[in-house]
Amino acid sequence: MEYEGETFEGKTLVLDGNTFQNCVLQECQLIYRGGTPPMLHANTINNCTWTFEEAAGNTLQFMRALVTDNADFGRMIRESLSI
């Protein structure tokens, strides 16, 4: 879905595959599950919480383990990321 110029307050929003442009997100729970990355452009995000579930959560856990368990390998990964 595409959202433009909308205000969301206290909502739970799954970001995967959605577009948010010039929106206000106030005290929302923002969830990314690792699907199609969302398009986030020129939004105001206030006091929201971010949750990474499923594939996105697994990727973060993997990256955390790399960085924590092997500082040199973690540094190499951070330097080689192209996002």
N, C-alpha and C positions, 0 to 999 in steps of 0.2 A: 504494500500500500504506500501511497505517497501522501505525506502530510505537509502542508505549507501554511505557515502563519497561525498554527493552532496552539492552544495552551492546554497542557496536561498537568493536573495537580493530583497527587496522591494515587496515581495509577500504576499498575504493573504493565510494563511495555516490553514485549519481545521484539528485539531490534532486527533479528535476522531478516534480510531481504527487504526491509522497509527503508523509505526515504523520509528524513525529517529535515525540513528547510525553514529557517526563520521561525522556529517553534520555541515555546517556553516549556521546559520540563521542570516542574517544581515538586520536590519531595516525592519523586517517583522511584520505583524499583525498576532498573534497567537490566534486562536479561539478554545475554548473547550466548547462543548455543553452538556456535561454530559453523553455521550454515552460510548462505550468501552474506557477505559483509554488508552492513547497513551503510547508507549514505547519510552522513551527518554534516550539515552545512549551515553555518551562521545561526546556531541555536543558542539559547540561554539555558544553562543547566544549573539548577540551584538545589543543594541539599538532597541529591539523589544518591541511591546506593546502586552499585554495579554488582551483578552476579554473572559468573561465567559457568555455564552448565554443559553437560554432555561433552562433545568434542572440544569445545573451547576450554572447558574446565580441565579436561585431560591434558591438553596442550600446555596450559599454565602449570600444572603439576609437574609435567615432564621438564619444562624449562627451569622451574624452581629447583628440581633435583639436580639438573646439570650445573646450575650456578652454585648451589650449596655444596655439592659433593666434590666438585673439581673446579676450583677457581680459575685455572688457566683455560680449561675447556669452556667454562661459562663466559669468560672474557672473549674468547674466539667467536663464540656464537653471537654474543651481543654486537661485536664489531662487524660480523658478516651479515646481519639481518638487513634485508632490503624490503622495507614496508613503506 
